[in-house]
Amino acid sequence: MIKLSAMGGAALALPLQRALAAPLVLANRIAESALPAPFTLPFRIPPTILPTRSDATTDYYRIEMQPTTVEMIPGLQTPVWGYNGSVPGPTFHVERGRQVVVRQLNNLPTIHPQLGYTPWTSVHLHGSASLPEYDGYASDITNPGFWKDYRYPNWQPSRTLWYHDHGLHHTAENVYMGLAGMYQLHDSLERSLKIPTGIYDVPLIVSDKMFNADGSLLFDNSDEKGLYGDVITVNGVPWPVMRVARRKYRFRILNASVSRSYAWYLDNGASMSVIATDAGLIPAPQKVKSFRHGSAERYEVVIDFSKYAPGTRFALRNRSPKNNTDYVNTDKVMMFEVTDEAFSKNSNALPAQLYPAQPTMALAESQAVRTRTFDLVRTNGKWTVNGTTWDDVVASDFAKVLADPLRDDVEIWEIRNPSGGWHHPFHIHFIDFKVLSRNGKPPLPHERGAKDVVFVGENETVRLLIRFDSGEGKYMMHCHNLVHEDHDMMAQFEIRNPQSAGNDPLGDPCHPLPEWDL
């Protein structure tokens, strides 16, 4: 606790503090008639962030977490929290092998104006093999008026990552307020395939929201079961319309919703080709009519618009998986409108092979040295992993771990959800894994690539194959329904290196403002 107090302010309260205000009720929810009609607002793409400076090995960025207002509902202003004032946050484009340092300044208010909690933060670059002290460890908090430099190695193959808040007990509220953005890692293999790039490589950051009558966000966590909005936003726009040329497009779909899962399909019956999962390109494209997408998962799909006449319109829609809370228009996501505009014919391919030598997918079950089992269960009103919560980790002075693999070991992790009442998107930090089986059957077509989040549906058992390569130290594993995570379905494991004491996830704390030179 002394160590935590040195980090500044409210850290001593981490195991205890929850939102002080009573849950908001739906009585003040905005009328459906005041919402924009689906497929009427124009599509937009989040801004790109540029480094403040670069040297021979490293690019340096600066981001302020700050309050701002945006017009999500036409005619109304919604108070949000943005990275550099943008919701979603600005997109990073990073080259494999280039290190990155991101200075994150917490310029949020000292108290959330409606919910009454202190918005401490911890920024997680989801999908990155970061050292523990830069991984967004939930208890490694940055209070308002403090800042921290996060260092990212970027040695992994190209992939779609995302950065979001991971502050203990308030991740759901902070992400819901807008603290999420995309981070794209690029490499030479990706470019050599001639798949869509540039303006034809499009981020789709999907998040559901609910609004009060005055346009402010309504937060109702459904008795700690989840947060489900009645408005589906794509890149911050409710149900937008995107104009597309008659060629192939690559869509990087990030489910940034706090709790909601989706099952995508095109309402004209066309197929999509899945080309990448959380950890990047898959061995070969998988053609699907529909696929399930849990919170925090990333899937990249190619849609070919070349066969459609100008003026053709069709929509990306949602068949809601079980145990979401659905509303009139949560089956709608966005509309595509085909145009006769000129387009580039470059990078317009869909190869039969993408990354056949993907190292995680090349792992064999016979390489595993042990099997571990993790049960995701609600016990005594708390969400638990093998009966434990993050409060147990804090009470142990951060010593308690549920697994302790040796560096470079290969293990099988069996993730079990014995309930029929809810599903869990389960995230393991630092590593990539291969889905071996789902309920004793082969993985679904869209998850035949390396991943870091797995959808564990009702009464499902999923077996994962993991190599703990190039790492050492303590990392989190948790449900990525952020309401479950906050209450308190999060634990940790430790990658052990006999030749090293490992890195301390609390070893590089934040600093009070003013900042020094980046």
N, C-alpha and C positions, 0 to 999 in steps of 0.2 A: 504493500500500500504506500510505503514511503517512496518507492520507485515511481509509482503512478502519480503521486502528488507532484513530483518534479516535472511532470508533463504539463502541468498548468491547470489549476482550477478544479473543474467538476469531475476529474477522473476518479476521485475517491468515491463518488456516488454511482459509479458504473453498475454495480450489481443491483442497485436499489431503484434508480430513477426510472420512472415511466411517465408518459404524458399525463399532465395534471388535470386537464380539462375532461369533463364527461364526454362520452362519445357523441358525435354529432348525429342528429336524427334526420330521417329523410323528409321531414315535414317541410324543410326549407329548400328542397331540391327544385331546380329550375323546371318549369313546365316544358313538356316535350314540344309544344308549339313554339317555344322560344328558341329551340335549337335549330341549327341550319339543316335544311333538307339534305339527306345523303347525296353525294355525287354532284355537288354544286360549287364547292370551293376549289380553287386551283392548287395543284400539287406544288410543293416546294422542297428544296434540298437544303440541309443545314450548311452553315458556312464552313470553310476549311480554315484550320488554324496554321499559322506559319511560325517557325522558330524565331525567337528574339535574337539569337546568334548561333553560330555553328563553329566547331573547330575540326581538327583532322578526324576525330573519332565520334563526336557527340553533337547532337542537336539539343538546344535549350529552349524551353517553352515556359510561359508564365500564364497562369489562369487564376482569376478571382471568382470565388463562389460568392454571389451577390444577389440581393433581391432585385426584382424588376417586375414589369407588368407586360403582358402580351394580350393580343386580341385573338383568343381561340374561338369564342362565340361572337359572331359579328355584332358590333355595337356595344360590347361589354369588355371591360378590362379585367384580366385575371392576374392577381398577384402570384408570382412564381419565384423560384430560386434557380438561377442559371449559372452555368460555367461561362464566364465572360459575358454574362447577361443573355446567353442564348439557351433556348429550350426547344429541342434537345441541344446539348453542348456541341461545340464545333468539332468537326471530324479531323482526326490526325491521318496523314499519309506518311508512312515510315518505311524506310528501306531496310531489309534484312541485313544484319551486321552493323548497322548504325545504332549506337547507344543513344538513349534519350533521357534527359532530365526534365521533369515537369515540376515547376514550383506551384504549389496549390496554396492560395491564401483564403482563409475563412473570414470573409467580410459579411457573414450573415448576421441578423439581429441576435442579441443575447438571449432572447426568448421568442419562441414561435408565437405570433400574434393571436392565433386561435387556440392552439393545442397546449401552449404553456410550458413546453420543454425547452431545454438548452440545445440548440442544433450543433452539437459537436459533430465532426465528420472524420472519416477515414477513407481515403480514395483507393478503390480496388481496380486495377487494370485486369479485367476478367479475361482469362485465356493466356496470360503472360507467365512465363517461368521466372518470376521476380524473386529476389532474395526476401526472406521473411519480413525484414524491417521495412520493405517497400511494397508489400503485397496487399496493403489495406486491411491488416489485422484489426479485428473489430474493436479491441481495447486500446489500440494505438491511436488515440483520438487527437484531433486538432480542434480546440475550442474557438469560438469567435474571437477575433483579435490575434490569432496565431497563424503560423504558416509552416509548411514542410516541403522539402524537396524529395520527390520520388524518382528513383533511378530504374530504368528499364533496359535489359540487355538486348532484346530483339534478335536472339540467335535462332529462334524457331522458324520453321517454314512459313510461307505466306498464309495469312488467315484473317478472318474478321474477328476482332476483339471489341470489347466495349469497356468504358470506364464509368464507374458509378460509385455513389457513396456506400459505405459499409459501416458507418458509425454504430456502436453498440446500442441495441434496443430501439433505435429510431431510424433504421435503414429504410423501412417501408415509407415513413412519412417524408424523409429527405429525397428519396427517389421519386416519389409521387409529386413532390413539389417541383421536380425538374432536373435533379442532379444525375444526369445520364448522358452519355455521348458515345460515338463510334470511333474506333481506332483501327485503321487498316494497315496491315503489315504486308509488304509486297516483296517479290523476289524474281529471279531470272526465269525460273520454271513457269511461273504464272504468266509472264510476258511471252514466253516462247510458244504457248499454246494457242495464241491468237483468239482467245475468248474475249467477249466484250469488255472494253476498257473505256476510260475517260467518261464522257457524258452518257455512255451506254452501260456504265457500271454504277448502279443506282442504290444508295442506302434506303432501306425502308425500316424506320424505327417505329414499332407499333406499341402503343400504350393506350389503355382505356382510362377514362376520366369520368368523374361526376361533378356537377357544378351546383352551387347555390344560386338562388334567384338573382343575386347581384353579380354573378360571374366568377366569384371566388370558388376555389376547389372545395368540394365536400369530402371529408374523410370519415368513412364509416367502416371499421374493420370487421364487421359481421361477427362479433363476439370472438375475435382473434382467429377466425377461420379463413379470412381472406378479404381483400378489397377489390370490388368489382364495379366498374363504372358503366354507365349507359351510353357513353360516347366513345367510339373508337377513333383514335387519332393516328395519323401516319406522319412522321416528322413534325408533330405538333399541330397538324391540320385535321379537323374532323372529316372523315370520309371524302378525301380529295379526289379530283379528276386529274389524271396525268395524260398529256398528249404524247404519243409515241410515233416514231417513224416505222416504216415497213422493213424491219430488220430484227436481228436478235438483240435482246437486252439481258443483262445480268443483274439480278436483284439480290442484294444482301439483306435478308430479312432477320431483324433482331426483335425478339419478343422482350420488350422492356417493360411490360406490364408488371405491376406489383404481384399479382396473383393469377391473373387469367391465363388459361391455355387456349389454344386455337386448333382448328383442323381446316387448313386452307384448301380451297378449290376454286377453279375458274368456272363461272356460271354459264359459259358456252360449251362446256364439256371438254375443252382442250387439255392436253397434258402439259406438265412442266418437267424440266430436266434438272434434278438435284445434282449440283457439281461440287459442293463443298459443305462440310459440317463445321462444328465449333472450331476444330483444329485445322481447318483448311481443306485443300483439294482432296477429293476421294479418289480411289483407284480408277473408277470408271463412272460415267454419268448414270443416274438412275431415273428412268422416266416414270412419273407418278401422276395420277389424276387428283390425288389428295394426300395430305400428310399432316400428322399431329405435331404441334409445336408448343413445348412448355416454356414457362418463364425462364429467361436468360439464355435459352438455346439460340444459336445462329445457324441458319441454313441459307445457302446461296443457290438460286435457281435461275435457269435460262428459259425465257419465254420468247418464242419466235412469232413476230407480228408480220412477217413478210407475206403470208398468204391471205391477208385480210384487205378488203377494199377500203379506201379512205372513207371516213365517217363511221366505220364499224366501232361499236362500243361493247365492251364486256367487263365484268367486274371480278376482282379478287374478293372471295367471300369466305365465311367462317361457319363450318358445322361444329358447334360447340361441343367439346368433350364433356363427359359426365362431371357433375359437381362444380360447375361454374354457375354463377348467378347471371341469368340472361334477361335482356330487355328487348324492346321492339326492334331496335336497329343494330344489335350486337352481332347479327349475322352478316353485316355489310362491313367492308374494309375500305376498298378504293376502286375507282373506275379507270379503265384504260380507254382512250379514244385514239384510234388510228388516223394518222394524217397523211397528206401527200407531200410533206416537206422533204427537201433533199436531205440525204444522209451519207455518212462515210461508209464505204464497203470494207474498210480495214477492221481487223479484230472482230470478225463476224462469224467465227467458227465454233463448232461444238465437237471436239475430237472424241473418238471412240475410247481413247485412253487418256487419263488425266495425270494421275500420280500412282502408278502401279507399285512403285517401291516405297510407298508411304511407310515409315518405320514402325509406327504404332500398329498399323493394320497388318504388318509382316510378323508380328508376335504370334507365337504358337502356344496353345494351352499347356503343352508339355513342358514349357519353360518355367511354369509357375512353381515356386518353392513352398507356398502355403496358400490356404484359403481362409478368408475372414468373412464373418457374417455381421450385417448391420440391420437392425430392425428400426423402422420409422413408426413411432407409436405416440398417440396422445395419452398421457398419464396424469391424472389428478389436475386436469385443466392446463397442462403444459405439453408442448410438442417436444419430443425427446428423440435422441439417437442412442439406441441400446440403453434406454432408461436414464440417460444423462442429458444435461443442458449446459449452456455456456456459463451460467451462474456457478455450476459445479467446477468448471475450469478456473474461473476467477477465484473461487474459494480455495482452490488448491495452489494458489499463487502461480497459476498458469503452467503447472506441472502435469496435470492429468491429460493423458492421451488415450485414444481408443485403438491405436495401431502404431507400431514402431518398426516399419520396414527398414532394412539396410539399403543404403544407396546402391542403385543398379539392380536390386532384386526385382523379380517379376512375381506378382501375386494375383490371385483371383479374389475379387471382392463381390460378395453376394448381397445385394441390397433388397430388402423385403419390406413391403407395405401390406400388412395383414388386414387393413381396413377397407370396407366398401364405401366409406363416406367421404373420402378425399383422396386426391393424388398429390404426389410430391416430385417436383423437378429437383433432383439431387445433384449438387455441385461439389466437386473435389478440386481444391485449389492446387496450383502449380503443375500438375501432371495432365497428360492426355491419356485416354483409355480407349480400348476396343470393346464394343458390346459383343459378348459371346452368345448370349441367349436371352430370350424373354419368355418366361413361363415354360422353359424347356424347349422352345422353338427358336428358329433362327431370328436374328434381329430384323426389324422391319426394313424395307428397301431404303428409306430415306436416312436411316441411321447406320449405314454400312460405310462409315468413315470415322476417323478419330474424333473423339468428343471430350468435353469436360463437364457437361451436364447431361443427365439421363432422366427421362420421364419415367417415373415409377407409378404406374396407374393403380387403380383400386384392385386390391388382392393380387398384385403382381410381384413377381420375383425376377430381378434382372441380375445377370452375372457379367462382371466386367474383368478385363485383363489389363493389368497396369504394370508398366516399368517405371520405377522411381529413379530415373536417370538424371544425373547432373545436379542433384539437389541435396540439401541438408538443412535441417531445422524444422520448426513447427509451422504447420499450415492448417487452415480451417477446412471443414467439410460441413455442409449444411443443406437444408431445404431452401430452394430459391423462390418459393412462395414467401415473400419477405415478411409477411405477417407471421407465418410460422417461424421463420428465422428469429424474429425479434422476441418470440414468446415460447420457446427458447431453443428451437431445433437446430443447434449448432454445437459441434464438437471439434476436436483437433487430432491430428496425427503428427508423428515426428519421423522424418527421414534421417536415419542415423549413419554417420560416417565415423568408423572407428579411429580414423586418423585426425579427426577434428572435433572440437566441442560444439560446432554448429553455430548458426547465426541466431541472435536474439530478436524475436519479432518486435520487442519494445526497445531495441538497441539504438535507434536513431530518432529521438523524439522531436516534436515540433518546437518552434521558437516563437516568442512574442514579437509582435510588430513593434518598431519598424523593421523591415527586412534589410538584409545586406545584398550586395551585388550578386546577381545570378551568373 
